[in-house]
Amino acid sequence: MAGPKKCSECGAELRLRPHRCPLCGAEVEAPAADVPAQKSVERYQEGLRDLRKQLKKLRDDAEAV
């Protein structure tokens, strides 16, 4: 298992935000392996938005009764 990524500019560990260094602010190129993870996050967020819409509709319908 690989350790945490490090910034190529200053060597800081990139744990919380692997796309930008927390110390120097340098942008870090995401390797091709990180692209599916981003798509997974986008799918999760879209699912969350759909659930919020469904919850709003249920609440609106309950108030109408």
Steps between C-alpha positions, in 0.01 A plus 500: 500500500638841407544774758339842479572710194747785534511842335764517228575864594544492879456134601191550719266201538184524291247318717192722515524669162705287262444752216665800673783532751383634840829680564612658174173481301658325202255307285576130478432307183262215566621168366267308270411270791334790686251577220256217589500618861385846384221342293397301808474823702293663226262200492467515879422872494245455222333220697492725805333779300238252374429384855460861617247561220308187602501608865375848408218347295402271789499795741293713262252215452474448877424870557226486236315223689 
